[in-house]
């Protein structure tokens, strides 16, 4: 379960970074910040999926 918690933390970090880049995109350099926002959202999905798989595996064992 500890691995799932770490993956959850990484997912939350990536979501926060995505939001920060989205906010920065409104100020300037829209192309860069909007792309980075999408990248961090993708990483958040990967980490969240890993957390869910690790939680599922822990319930089976």
PQR file of N, CA, C, O and H, with PARSE charges and radii, in Angstrom:
ATOM      1  N   UNK A   1       0.809  -1.203   0.000 -0.4000 1.5000
ATOM      2  CA  UNK A   1       0.000   0.000   0.000 -0.0000 2.0000
ATOM      3  C   UNK A   1       0.852   1.268   0.000  0.5500 1.7000
ATOM      4  O   UNK A   1       0.418   2.318  -0.472 -0.5500 1.4000
ATOM      5  N   UNK A   2       2.071   1.157   0.535 -0.4000 1.5000
ATOM      6  CA  UNK A   2       2.926   2.338   0.580 -0.0000 2.0000
ATOM      7  C   UNK A   2       3.264   2.809  -0.836  0.5500 1.7000
ATOM      8  O   UNK A   2       3.333   4.011  -1.095 -0.5500 1.4000
ATOM      9  H   UNK A   2       2.424   0.303   0.918  0.4000 1.0000
ATOM     10  N   UNK A   3       3.473   1.858  -1.751 -0.4000 1.5000
ATOM     11  CA  UNK A   3       3.784   2.239  -3.132 -0.0000 2.0000
ATOM     12  C   UNK A   3       2.617   2.987  -3.760  0.5500 1.7000
ATOM     13  O   UNK A   3       2.815   3.925  -4.531 -0.5500 1.4000
ATOM     14  H   UNK A   3       3.416   0.882  -1.540  0.4000 1.0000
ATOM     15  N   UNK A   4       1.399   2.568  -3.428 -0.4000 1.5000
ATOM     16  CA  UNK A   4       0.220   3.250  -3.955 -0.0000 2.0000
ATOM     17  C   UNK A   4       0.148   4.674  -3.414  0.5500 1.7000
ATOM     18  O   UNK A   4      -0.227   5.599  -4.134 -0.5500 1.4000
ATOM     19  H   UNK A   4       1.238   1.805  -2.801  0.4000 1.0000
ATOM     20  N   UNK A   5       0.506   4.845  -2.152 -0.4000 1.5000
ATOM     21  CA  UNK A   5       0.483   6.182  -1.560 -0.0000 2.0000
ATOM     22  C   UNK A   5       1.490   7.093  -2.235  0.5500 1.7000
ATOM     23  O   UNK A   5       1.195   8.260  -2.492 -0.5500 1.4000
ATOM     24  H   UNK A   5       0.811   4.093  -1.567  0.4000 1.0000
ATOM     25  N   UNK A   6       2.671   6.575  -2.524 -0.4000 1.5000
ATOM     26  CA  UNK A   6       3.693   7.369  -3.213 -0.0000 2.0000
ATOM     27  C   UNK A   6       3.213   7.738  -4.613  0.5500 1.7000
ATOM     28  O   UNK A   6       3.389   8.874  -5.053 -0.5500 1.4000
ATOM     29  H   UNK A   6       2.911   5.627  -2.315  0.4000 1.0000
ATOM     30  N   UNK A   7       2.612   6.788  -5.308 -0.4000 1.5000
ATOM     31  CA  UNK A   7       2.087   7.068  -6.649 -0.0000 2.0000
ATOM     32  C   UNK A   7       0.976   8.116  -6.584  0.5500 1.7000
ATOM     33  O   UNK A   7       0.878   8.975  -7.461 -0.5500 1.4000
ATOM     34  H   UNK A   7       2.469   5.864  -4.952  0.4000 1.0000
ATOM     35  N   UNK A   8       0.143   8.046  -5.550 -0.4000 1.5000
ATOM     36  CA  UNK A   8      -0.899   9.067  -5.360 -0.0000 2.0000
ATOM     37  C   UNK A   8      -0.278  10.445  -5.149  0.5500 1.7000
ATOM     38  O   UNK A   8      -0.751  11.438  -5.701 -0.5500 1.4000
ATOM     39  H   UNK A   8       0.222   7.349  -4.838  0.4000 1.0000
ATOM     40  N   UNK A   9       0.780  10.497  -4.350 -0.4000 1.5000
ATOM     41  CA  UNK A   9       1.465  11.768  -4.101 -0.0000 2.0000
ATOM     42  C   UNK A   9       2.044  12.330  -5.393  0.5500 1.7000
ATOM     43  O   UNK A   9       1.953  13.532  -5.643 -0.5500 1.4000
ATOM     44  H   UNK A   9       1.164   9.690  -3.902  0.4000 1.0000
ATOM     45  N   UNK A  10       2.636  11.473  -6.212 -0.4000 1.5000
ATOM     46  CA  UNK A  10       3.182  11.921  -7.496 -0.0000 2.0000
ATOM     47  C   UNK A  10       2.068  12.421  -8.409  0.5500 1.7000
ATOM     48  O   UNK A  10       2.235  13.417  -9.114 -0.5500 1.4000
ATOM     49  H   UNK A  10       2.711  10.497  -6.009  0.4000 1.0000
ATOM     50  N   UNK A  11       0.940  11.731  -8.394 -0.4000 1.5000
ATOM     51  CA  UNK A  11      -0.198  12.169  -9.215 -0.0000 2.0000
ATOM     52  C   UNK A  11      -0.687  13.537  -8.769  0.5500 1.7000
ATOM     53  O   UNK A  11      -0.976  14.396  -9.603 -0.5500 1.4000
ATOM     54  H   UNK A  11       0.804  10.922  -7.822  0.4000 1.0000
ATOM     55  N   UNK A  12      -0.782  13.748  -7.461 -0.4000 1.5000
ATOM     56  CA  UNK A  12      -1.224  15.049  -6.941 -0.0000 2.0000
ATOM     57  C   UNK A  12      -0.228  16.147  -7.282  0.5500 1.7000
ATOM     58  O   UNK A  12      -0.626  17.265  -7.610 -0.5500 1.4000
ATOM     59  H   UNK A  12      -0.548  13.051  -6.784  0.4000 1.0000
ATOM     60  N   UNK A  13       1.057  15.842  -7.210 -0.4000 1.5000
ATOM     61  CA  UNK A  13       2.090  16.811  -7.579 -0.0000 2.0000
ATOM     62  C   UNK A  13       1.942  17.197  -9.059  0.5500 1.7000
ATOM     63  O   UNK A  13       2.006  18.375  -9.410 -0.5500 1.4000
ATOM     64  H   UNK A  13       1.380  14.933  -6.944  0.4000 1.0000
ATOM     65  N   UNK A  14       1.745  16.206  -9.904 -0.4000 1.5000
ATOM     66  CA  UNK A  14       1.610  16.479 -11.336 -0.0000 2.0000
ATOM     67  C   UNK A  14       0.359  17.304 -11.631  0.5500 1.7000
ATOM     68  O   UNK A  14       0.380  18.179 -12.497 -0.5500 1.4000
ATOM     69  H   UNK A  14       1.693  15.249  -9.619  0.4000 1.0000
ATOM     70  N   UNK A  15      -0.722  17.030 -10.917 -0.4000 1.5000
ATOM     71  CA  UNK A  15      -1.945  17.822 -11.093 -0.0000 2.0000
ATOM     72  C   UNK A  15      -1.707  19.269 -10.685  0.5500 1.7000
ATOM     73  O   UNK A  15      -2.186  20.193 -11.343 -0.5500 1.4000
ATOM     74  H   UNK A  15      -0.740  16.319 -10.213  0.4000 1.0000
ATOM     75  N   UNK A  16      -0.968  19.463  -9.601 -0.4000 1.5000
ATOM     76  CA  UNK A  16      -0.664  20.821  -9.142 -0.0000 2.0000
ATOM     77  C   UNK A  16       0.226  21.543 -10.149  0.5500 1.7000
ATOM     78  O   UNK A  16       0.022  22.726 -10.420 -0.5500 1.4000
ATOM     79  H   UNK A  16      -0.579  18.712  -9.067  0.4000 1.0000
ATOM     80  N   UNK A  17       1.201  20.845 -10.698 -0.4000 1.5000
ATOM     81  CA  UNK A  17       2.079  21.450 -11.699 -0.0000 2.0000
ATOM     82  C   UNK A  17       1.289  21.818 -12.958  0.5500 1.7000
ATOM     83  O   UNK A  17       1.519  22.863 -13.566 -0.5500 1.4000
ATOM     84  H   UNK A  17       1.367  19.884 -10.477  0.4000 1.0000
ATOM     85  N   UNK A  18       0.367  20.953 -13.332 -0.4000 1.5000
ATOM     86  CA  UNK A  18      -0.470  21.229 -14.495 -0.0000 2.0000
ATOM     87  C   UNK A  18      -1.281  22.498 -14.280  0.5500 1.7000
ATOM     88  O   UNK A  18      -1.375  23.347 -15.166 -0.5500 1.4000
ATOM     89  H   UNK A  18       0.180  20.103 -12.838  0.4000 1.0000
ATOM     90  N   UNK A  19      -1.867  22.617 -13.092 -0.4000 1.5000
ATOM     91  CA  UNK A  19      -2.658  23.811 -12.782 -0.0000 2.0000
ATOM     92  C   UNK A  19      -1.787  25.062 -12.773  0.5500 1.7000
ATOM     93  O   UNK A  19      -2.215  26.123 -13.229 -0.5500 1.4000
ATOM     94  H   UNK A  19      -1.791  21.928 -12.372  0.4000 1.0000
ATOM     95  N   UNK A  20      -0.572  24.942 -12.257 -0.4000 1.5000
ATOM     96  CA  UNK A  20       0.334  26.095 -12.218 -0.0000 2.0000
ATOM     97  C   UNK A  20       0.706  26.539 -13.632  0.5500 1.7000
ATOM     98  O   UNK A  20       0.751  27.736 -13.919 -0.5500 1.4000
ATOM     99  H   UNK A  20      -0.224  24.081 -11.886  0.4000 1.0000
ATOM    100  N   UNK A  21       0.970  25.581 -14.506 -0.4000 1.5000
ATOM    101  CA  UNK A  21       1.297  25.937 -15.894 -0.0000 2.0000
ATOM    102  C   UNK A  21       0.090  26.533 -16.608  0.5500 1.7000
ATOM    103  O   UNK A  21       0.238  27.438 -17.429 -0.5500 1.4000
ATOM    104  H   UNK A  21       0.933  24.609 -14.273  0.4000 1.0000
ATOM    105  N   UNK A  22      -1.088  26.037 -16.302 -0.4000 1.5000
ATOM    106  CA  UNK A  22      -2.296  26.589 -16.909 -0.0000 2.0000
ATOM    107  C   UNK A  22      -2.492  28.039 -16.478  0.5500 1.7000
ATOM    108  O   UNK A  22      -2.855  28.891 -17.289 -0.5500 1.4000
ATOM    109  H   UNK A  22      -1.208  25.302 -15.635  0.4000 1.0000
ATOM    110  N   UNK A  23      -2.253  28.311 -15.206 -0.4000 1.5000
ATOM    111  CA  UNK A  23      -2.360  29.690 -14.718 -0.0000 2.0000
ATOM    112  C   UNK A  23      -1.295  30.573 -15.356  0.5500 1.7000
ATOM    113  O   UNK A  23      -1.569  31.717 -15.717 -0.5500 1.4000
ATOM    114  H   UNK A  23      -1.959  27.619 -14.547  0.4000 1.0000
ATOM    115  N   UNK A  24      -0.081  30.046 -15.496 -0.4000 1.5000
ATOM    116  CA  UNK A  24       1.006  30.821 -16.109 -0.0000 2.0000
ATOM    117  C   UNK A  24       0.720  31.093 -17.580  0.5500 1.7000
ATOM    118  O   UNK A  24       1.142  32.118 -18.114 -0.5500 1.4000
ATOM    119  H   UNK A  24       0.142  29.117 -15.203  0.4000 1.0000
ATOM    120  N   UNK A  25       0.005  30.182 -18.240 -0.4000 1.5000
ATOM    121  CA  UNK A  25      -0.316  30.367 -19.654 -0.0000 2.0000
ATOM    122  C   UNK A  25      -1.187  31.598 -19.864  0.5500 1.7000
ATOM    123  O   UNK A  25      -1.134  32.226 -20.922 -0.5500 1.4000
ATOM    124  H   UNK A  25      -0.338  29.349 -17.806  0.4000 1.0000
ATOM    125  N   UNK A  26      -1.986  31.944 -18.861 -0.4000 1.5000
ATOM    126  CA  UNK A  26      -2.833  33.124 -18.966 -0.0000 2.0000
ATOM    127  C   UNK A  26      -2.023  34.411 -18.894  0.5500 1.7000
ATOM    128  O   UNK A  26      -2.452  35.458 -19.378 -0.5500 1.4000
ATOM    129  H   UNK A  26      -2.029  31.434 -18.001  0.4000 1.0000
ATOM    130  N   UNK A  27      -0.840  34.317 -18.280 -0.4000 1.5000
ATOM    131  CA  UNK A  27       0.007  35.502 -18.125 -0.0000 2.0000
ATOM    132  C   UNK A  27       0.877  35.720 -19.358  0.5500 1.7000
ATOM    133  O   UNK A  27       1.048  36.853 -19.806 -0.5500 1.4000
ATOM    134  H   UNK A  27      -0.491  33.466 -17.887  0.4000 1.0000
ATOM    135  N   UNK A  28       1.423  34.644 -19.903 -0.4000 1.5000
ATOM    136  CA  UNK A  28       2.282  34.780 -21.069 -0.0000 2.0000
ATOM    137  C   UNK A  28       2.864  33.443 -21.497  0.5500 1.7000
ATOM    138  O   UNK A  28       2.746  32.444 -20.788 -0.5500 1.4000
ATOM    139  H   UNK A  28       1.284  33.723 -19.539  0.4000 1.0000
ATOM    140  N   UNK A  29       3.489  33.437 -22.656 -0.4000 1.5000
ATOM    141  CA  UNK A  29       4.106  32.237 -23.231 -0.0000 2.0000
ATOM    142  C   UNK A  29       3.102  31.082 -23.259  0.5500 1.7000
ATOM    143  O   UNK A  29       3.368  29.989 -22.760 -0.5500 1.4000
ATOM    144  H   UNK A  29       3.585  34.249 -23.232  0.4000 1.0000
ATOM    145  N   UNK A  30       1.945  31.358 -23.856 -0.4000 1.5000
ATOM    146  CA  UNK A  30       0.819  30.431 -23.857 -0.0000 2.0000
ATOM    147  C   UNK A  30       1.191  29.059 -24.414  0.5500 1.7000
ATOM    148  O   UNK A  30       0.836  28.041 -23.820 -0.5500 1.4000
ATOM    149  H   UNK A  30       1.729  32.247 -24.262  0.4000 1.0000
ATOM    150  N   UNK A  31       1.898  29.013 -25.539 -0.4000 1.5000
ATOM    151  CA  UNK A  31       2.207  27.720 -26.172 -0.0000 2.0000
ATOM    152  C   UNK A  31       2.972  26.797 -25.233  0.5500 1.7000
ATOM    153  O   UNK A  31       2.605  25.636 -25.057 -0.5500 1.4000
ATOM    154  H   UNK A  31       2.186  29.840 -26.021  0.4000 1.0000
ATOM    155  N   UNK A  32       4.036  27.320 -24.633 -0.4000 1.5000
ATOM    156  CA  UNK A  32       4.854  26.497 -23.739 -0.0000 2.0000
ATOM    157  C   UNK A  32       4.054  26.017 -22.534  0.5500 1.7000
ATOM    158  O   UNK A  32       4.028  24.822 -22.237 -0.5500 1.4000
ATOM    159  H   UNK A  32       4.334  28.264 -24.776  0.4000 1.0000
ATOM    160  N   UNK A  33       3.410  26.934 -21.852 -0.4000 1.5000
ATOM    161  CA  UNK A  33       2.728  26.577 -20.608 -0.0000 2.0000
ATOM    162  C   UNK A  33       1.503  25.693 -20.845  0.5500 1.7000
ATOM    163  O   UNK A  33       1.207  24.821 -20.028 -0.5500 1.4000
ATOM    164  H   UNK A  33       3.431  27.904 -22.093  0.4000 1.0000
ATOM    165  N   UNK A  34       0.800  25.903 -21.931 -0.4000 1.5000
ATOM    166  CA  UNK A  34      -0.350  25.034 -22.199 -0.0000 2.0000
ATOM    167  C   UNK A  34       0.122  23.619 -22.534  0.5500 1.7000
ATOM    168  O   UNK A  34      -0.523  22.647 -22.141 -0.5500 1.4000
ATOM    169  H   UNK A  34       1.040  26.611 -22.595  0.4000 1.0000
ATOM    170  N   UNK A  35       1.224  23.492 -23.244 -0.4000 1.5000
ATOM    171  CA  UNK A  35       1.772  22.158 -23.550 -0.0000 2.0000
ATOM    172  C   UNK A  35       2.270  21.472 -22.286  0.5500 1.7000
ATOM    173  O   UNK A  35       2.036  20.280 -22.086 -0.5500 1.4000
ATOM    174  H   UNK A  35       1.748  24.282 -23.563  0.4000 1.0000
ATOM    175  N   UNK A  36       2.954  22.223 -21.438 -0.4000 1.5000
ATOM    176  CA  UNK A  36       3.446  21.636 -20.192 -0.0000 2.0000
ATOM    177  C   UNK A  36       2.287  21.208 -19.298  0.5500 1.7000
ATOM    178  O   UNK A  36       2.383  20.201 -18.596 -0.5500 1.4000
ATOM    179  H   UNK A  36       3.144  23.191 -21.601  0.4000 1.0000
ATOM    180  N   UNK A  37       1.202  21.960 -19.321 -0.4000 1.5000
ATOM    181  CA  UNK A  37       0.028  21.591 -18.541 -0.0000 2.0000
ATOM    182  C   UNK A  37      -0.501  20.236 -18.985  0.5500 1.7000
ATOM    183  O   UNK A  37      -0.855  19.398 -18.155 -0.5500 1.4000
ATOM    184  H   UNK A  37       1.124  22.777 -19.891  0.4000 1.0000
ATOM    185  N   UNK A  38      -0.552  20.024 -20.287 -0.4000 1.5000
ATOM    186  CA  UNK A  38      -1.025  18.745 -20.834 -0.0000 2.0000
ATOM    187  C   UNK A  38      -0.064  17.616 -20.477  0.5500 1.7000
ATOM    188  O   UNK A  38      -0.494  16.510 -20.148 -0.5500 1.4000
ATOM    189  H   UNK A  38      -0.265  20.704 -20.961  0.4000 1.0000
ATOM    190  N   UNK A  39       1.227  17.893 -20.541 -0.4000 1.5000
ATOM    191  CA  UNK A  39       2.227  16.880 -20.184 -0.0000 2.0000
ATOM    192  C   UNK A  39       2.052  16.441 -18.730  0.5500 1.7000
ATOM    193  O   UNK A  39       2.047  15.246 -18.434 -0.5500 1.4000
ATOM    194  H   UNK A  39       1.576  18.791 -20.808  0.4000 1.0000
ATOM    195  N   UNK A  40       1.910  17.410 -17.826 -0.4000 1.5000
ATOM    196  CA  UNK A  40       1.751  17.062 -16.418 -0.0000 2.0000
ATOM    197  C   UNK A  40       0.432  16.347 -16.159  0.5500 1.7000
ATOM    198  O   UNK A  40       0.371  15.478 -15.289 -0.5500 1.4000
ATOM    199  H   UNK A  40       1.915  18.381 -18.066  0.4000 1.0000
ATOM    200  N   UNK A  41      -0.617  16.687 -16.885 -0.4000 1.5000
ATOM    201  CA  UNK A  41      -1.879  15.958 -16.733 -0.0000 2.0000
ATOM    202  C   UNK A  41      -1.718  14.499 -17.160  0.5500 1.7000
ATOM    203  O   UNK A  41      -2.257  13.591 -16.527 -0.5500 1.4000
ATOM    204  H   UNK A  41      -0.567  17.393 -17.592  0.4000 1.0000
ATOM    205  N   UNK A  42      -0.971  14.292 -18.237 -0.4000 1.5000
ATOM    206  CA  UNK A  42      -0.703  12.925 -18.693 -0.0000 2.0000
ATOM    207  C   UNK A  42       0.080  12.129 -17.661  0.5500 1.7000
ATOM    208  O   UNK A  42      -0.219  10.963 -17.403 -0.5500 1.4000
ATOM    209  H   UNK A  42      -0.533  15.030 -18.751  0.4000 1.0000
ATOM    210  N   UNK A  43       1.089  12.772 -17.073 -0.4000 1.5000
ATOM    211  CA  UNK A  43       1.868  12.091 -16.040 -0.0000 2.0000
ATOM    212  C   UNK A  43       1.011  11.790 -14.821  0.5500 1.7000
ATOM    213  O   UNK A  43       1.171  10.745 -14.190 -0.5500 1.4000
ATOM    214  H   UNK A  43       1.331  13.719 -17.283  0.4000 1.0000
ATOM    215  N   UNK A  44       0.104  12.696 -14.486 -0.4000 1.5000
ATOM    216  CA  UNK A  44      -0.792  12.464 -13.350 -0.0000 2.0000
ATOM    217  C   UNK A  44      -1.659  11.235 -13.602  0.5500 1.7000
ATOM    218  O   UNK A  44      -1.881  10.433 -12.695 -0.5500 1.4000
ATOM    219  H   UNK A  44      -0.026  13.545 -14.999  0.4000 1.0000
ATOM    220  N   UNK A  45      -2.146  11.087 -14.822 -0.4000 1.5000
ATOM    221  CA  UNK A  45      -2.970   9.923 -15.155 -0.0000 2.0000
ATOM    222  C   UNK A  45      -2.172   8.636 -15.032  0.5500 1.7000
ATOM    223  O   UNK A  45      -2.686   7.633 -14.537 -0.5500 1.4000
ATOM    224  H   UNK A  45      -1.966  11.739 -15.559  0.4000 1.0000
ATOM    225  N   UNK A  46      -0.921   8.654 -15.477 -0.4000 1.5000
ATOM    226  CA  UNK A  46      -0.064   7.470 -15.389 -0.0000 2.0000
ATOM    227  C   UNK A  46       0.161   7.090 -13.927  0.5500 1.7000
ATOM    228  O   UNK A  46       0.044   5.919 -13.564 -0.5500 1.4000
ATOM    229  H   UNK A  46      -0.504   9.468 -15.879  0.4000 1.0000
ATOM    230  N   UNK A  47       0.483   8.071 -13.091 -0.4000 1.5000
ATOM    231  CA  UNK A  47       0.725   7.797 -11.678 -0.0000 2.0000
ATOM    232  C   UNK A  47      -0.549   7.325 -10.976  0.5500 1.7000
ATOM    233  O   UNK A  47      -0.497   6.431 -10.132 -0.5500 1.4000
ATOM    234  H   UNK A  47       0.577   9.022 -13.385  0.4000 1.0000
ATOM    235  N   UNK A  48      -1.678   7.916 -11.320 -0.4000 1.5000
ATOM    236  CA  UNK A  48      -2.936   7.504 -10.695 -0.0000 2.0000
ATOM    237  C   UNK A  48      -3.284   6.079 -11.096  0.5500 1.7000
ATOM    238  O   UNK A  48      -3.762   5.300 -10.272 -0.5500 1.4000
ATOM    239  H   UNK A  48      -1.720   8.642 -12.006  0.4000 1.0000
ATOM    240  N   UNK A  49      -3.048   5.738 -12.345 -0.4000 1.5000
ATOM    241  CA  UNK A  49      -3.295   4.378 -12.810 -0.0000 2.0000
ATOM    242  C   UNK A  49      -2.395   3.385 -12.074  0.5500 1.7000
ATOM    243  O   UNK A  49      -2.839   2.308 -11.677 -0.5500 1.4000
ATOM    244  H   UNK A  49      -2.660   6.372 -13.014  0.4000 1.0000
ATOM    245  N   UNK A  50      -1.123   3.761 -11.898 -0.4000 1.5000
ATOM    246  CA  UNK A  50      -0.195   2.894 -11.174 -0.0000 2.0000
ATOM    247  C   UNK A  50      -0.647   2.703  -9.730  0.5500 1.7000
ATOM    248  O   UNK A  50      -0.577   1.596  -9.195 -0.5500 1.4000
ATOM    249  H   UNK A  50      -0.763   4.636 -12.221  0.4000 1.0000
ATOM    250  N   UNK A  51      -1.104   3.769  -9.109 -0.4000 1.5000
ATOM    251  CA  UNK A  51      -1.583   3.671  -7.724 -0.0000 2.0000
ATOM    252  C   UNK A  51      -2.774   2.726  -7.640  0.5500 1.7000
ATOM    253  O   UNK A  51      -2.851   1.896  -6.733 -0.5500 1.4000
ATOM    254  H   UNK A  51      -1.161   4.667  -9.544  0.4000 1.0000
ATOM    255  N   UNK A  52      -3.697   2.850  -8.579 -0.4000 1.5000
ATOM    256  CA  UNK A  52      -4.871   1.986  -8.579 -0.0000 2.0000
ATOM    257  C   UNK A  52      -4.488   0.520  -8.777  0.5500 1.7000
ATOM    258  O   UNK A  52      -5.050  -0.362  -8.128 -0.5500 1.4000
ATOM    259  H   UNK A  52      -3.634   3.523  -9.315  0.4000 1.0000
ATOM    260  N   UNK A  53      -3.536   0.261  -9.670 -0.4000 1.5000
ATOM    261  CA  UNK A  53      -3.082  -1.118  -9.896 -0.0000 2.0000
ATOM    262  C   UNK A  53      -2.382  -1.674  -8.659  0.5500 1.7000
ATOM    263  O   UNK A  53      -2.564  -2.840  -8.309 -0.5500 1.4000
ATOM    264  H   UNK A  53      -3.080   0.977 -10.197  0.4000 1.0000
ATOM    265  N   UNK A  54      -1.586  -0.841  -8.003 -0.4000 1.5000
ATOM    266  CA  UNK A  54      -0.882  -1.301  -6.803 -0.0000 2.0000
ATOM    267  C   UNK A  54      -1.861  -1.574  -5.675  0.5500 1.7000
ATOM    268  O   UNK A  54      -1.688  -2.534  -4.924 -0.5500 1.4000
ATOM    269  H   UNK A  54      -1.438   0.106  -8.288  0.4000 1.0000
ATOM    270  N   UNK A  55      -2.889  -0.742  -5.548 -0.4000 1.5000
ATOM    271  CA  UNK A  55      -3.910  -0.983  -4.528 -0.0000 2.0000
ATOM    272  C   UNK A  55      -4.665  -2.282  -4.819  0.5500 1.7000
ATOM    273  O   UNK A  55      -4.954  -3.066  -3.914 -0.5500 1.4000
ATOM    274  H   UNK A  55      -3.030   0.038  -6.158  0.4000 1.0000
ATOM    275  N   UNK A  56      -4.971  -2.488  -6.080 -0.4000 1.5000
ATOM    276  CA  UNK A  56      -5.694  -3.702  -6.477 -0.0000 2.0000
ATOM    277  C   UNK A  56      -4.839  -4.941  -6.198  0.5500 1.7000
ATOM    278  O   UNK A  56      -5.335  -5.943  -5.683 -0.5500 1.4000
ATOM    279  H   UNK A  56      -4.736  -1.852  -6.815  0.4000 1.0000
ATOM    280  N   UNK A  57      -3.561  -4.863  -6.540 -0.4000 1.5000
ATOM    281  CA  UNK A  57      -2.661  -5.987  -6.292 -0.0000 2.0000
ATOM    282  C   UNK A  57      -2.536  -6.267  -4.804  0.5500 1.7000
ATOM    283  O   UNK A  57      -2.449  -7.428  -4.403 -0.5500 1.4000
ATOM    284  H   UNK A  57      -3.158  -4.049  -6.958  0.4000 1.0000
ATOM    285  N   UNK A  58      -2.525  -5.225  -3.978 -0.4000 1.5000
ATOM    286  CA  UNK A  58      -2.415  -5.413  -2.533 -0.0000 2.0000
ATOM    287  C   UNK A  58      -3.650  -6.110  -1.970  0.5500 1.7000
ATOM    288  O   UNK A  58      -3.542  -6.860  -1.000 -0.5500 1.4000
ATOM    289  H   UNK A  58      -2.596  -4.282  -4.304  0.4000 1.0000
ATOM    290  N   UNK A  59      -4.809  -5.879  -2.556 -0.4000 1.5000
ATOM    291  CA  UNK A  59      -6.020  -6.525  -2.057 -0.0000 2.0000
ATOM    292  C   UNK A  59      -6.058  -7.999  -2.452  0.5500 1.7000
ATOM    293  O   UNK A  59      -6.676  -8.813  -1.765 -0.5500 1.4000
ATOM    294  H   UNK A  59      -4.897  -5.271  -3.345  0.4000 1.0000
ATOM    295  N   UNK A  60      -5.397  -8.343  -3.562 -0.4000 1.5000
ATOM    296  CA  UNK A  60      -5.369  -9.738  -4.006 -0.0000 2.0000
ATOM    297  C   UNK A  60      -4.417 -10.557  -3.137  0.5500 1.7000
ATOM    298  O   UNK A  60      -4.695 -11.706  -2.796 -0.5500 1.4000
ATOM    299  H   UNK A  60      -4.896  -7.682  -4.120  0.4000 1.0000
ATOM    300  N   UNK A  61      -3.292  -9.942  -2.790 -0.4000 1.5000
ATOM    301  CA  UNK A  61      -2.293 -10.667  -1.993 -0.0000 2.0000
ATOM    302  C   UNK A  61      -2.742 -10.780  -0.612  0.5500 1.7000
ATOM    303  O   UNK A  61      -2.042 -11.357   0.220 -0.5500 1.4000
ATOM    304  H   UNK A  61      -3.066  -9.008  -3.068  0.4000 1.0000
TER
END
